[in-house]
Amino acid sequence: KERVQEMDALVSKGAIVDAVQEFFYDKSNTSDYSNGKTSGKPEMVAKMQEFTGAIAKVNGITHHHTIVDKNVSASEFTFDFDMKDGSKIFWHEIIRRIWNNEGKVTQEEYFNAA
């Protein structure tokens, strides 16, 4: 539970790349509700670096709740960004994570909570 809180705190501060680098297992995988997938920590780090590099302005990152049950956590966030290409992103999502015994994320999946 402590590791979940630490990771959520980094994400809340916008340190998304740091969160992935610190908390992801090397062979982790991710999937989201638009059928995006990553396989392995390096691929997720690269994806998050590209994404965060495209943000012009962070209007807000709100952490609403987190639930932890054994090795599974579910964290609810709202992300509000202005992007460098002029688009806007407003995501309200649930991030489900499966953790291993070493306190690393082995699987992360995003669900649209809107």
C-alpha positions in Angstrom: 0.0 0.0 0.0 2.9 2.3 0.8 4.4 1.8 -2.7 1.0 2.6 -4.3 0.8 5.9 -2.3 4.4 6.8 -3.3 3.7 6.2 -7.0 0.4 8.1 -6.9 2.2 11.0 -5.3 4.7 11.2 -8.1 1.9 11.0 -10.8 0.0 13.7 -8.9 3.0 16.0 -9.2 3.3 15.3 -12.9 6.4 13.2 -12.5 4.9 10.5 -14.7 8.2 9.4 -16.3 9.9 9.2 -12.9 7.0 7.1 -11.6 7.4 4.6 -14.4 11.2 4.5 -14.0 11.0 3.9 -10.3 8.0 1.6 -10.0 7.7 -0.5 -13.1 9.1 -4.0 -13.4 11.4 -4.5 -16.3 9.0 -6.9 -18.0 5.8 -5.0 -17.3 3.1 -4.4 -19.8 0.3 -1.8 -20.2 -2.9 -1.4 -22.1 -5.5 1.4 -22.3 -9.0 2.0 -23.5 -7.9 3.1 -26.9 -6.1 -0.2 -27.5 -2.7 1.3 -26.9 -0.2 -1.3 -25.5 3.3 -1.3 -24.3 5.5 -4.3 -23.5 8.4 -3.8 -21.2 9.5 -0.9 -19.0 11.8 0.7 -21.7 8.8 1.0 -24.1 6.6 2.6 -21.4 9.3 5.0 -20.4 9.7 6.1 -24.0 5.9 6.4 -24.5 5.6 8.6 -21.4 8.7 10.7 -22.3 7.1 11.4 -25.7 3.7 12.1 -24.2 5.0 14.5 -21.4 7.2 16.2 -23.9 4.1 17.1 -26.0 2.4 18.9 -23.0 2.4 22.7 -23.2 0.6 23.3 -20.0 -0.6 21.2 -17.1 -4.0 22.7 -16.0 -4.5 20.1 -13.3 -3.8 16.5 -12.1 -6.3 15.4 -9.5 -5.9 12.2 -7.5 -9.4 11.3 -6.3 -9.1 7.9 -4.6 -7.1 4.7 -4.5 -8.2 1.2 -3.5 -5.7 -1.5 -2.6 -6.6 -5.2 -2.3 -3.6 -7.6 -1.9 -1.4 -7.0 -4.9 -3.9 -5.0 -7.0 -4.5 -1.3 -6.8 -7.0 1.0 -8.5 -6.3 4.8 -8.6 -8.7 7.4 -9.9 -7.2 10.4 -11.5 -8.3 13.4 -13.6 -5.7 14.8 -16.1 -6.2 18.2 -17.7 -3.5 19.2 -20.2 -3.1 21.7 -23.0 -0.9 20.1 -25.7 1.8 21.8 -27.9 -0.2 21.0 -31.0 -3.1 23.1 -29.7 -5.3 20.2 -28.6 -6.6 19.7 -25.1 -6.6 16.5 -23.1 -9.1 15.9 -20.3 -9.0 12.3 -19.0 -10.9 11.0 -16.1 -9.6 7.5 -15.6 -9.0 4.5 -13.3 -5.5 3.1 -13.4 -5.4 -0.5 -12.3 -2.0 -1.9 -11.4 -0.9 -5.4 -10.5 2.2 -5.4 -8.2 4.8 -8.1 -7.7 6.4 -9.1 -4.3 9.2 -6.7 -4.9 6.9 -3.7 -5.0 7.0 -3.2 -8.8 4.2 -2.8 -11.3 3.9 -5.8 -13.6 0.7 -4.8 -15.4 -1.0 -1.4 -15.7 -4.3 -0.9 -17.4 -6.3 2.3 -17.9 -10.1 2.5 -17.8 -12.2 5.5 -18.9 -14.1 6.7 -15.9 -16.0 9.5 -17.6 
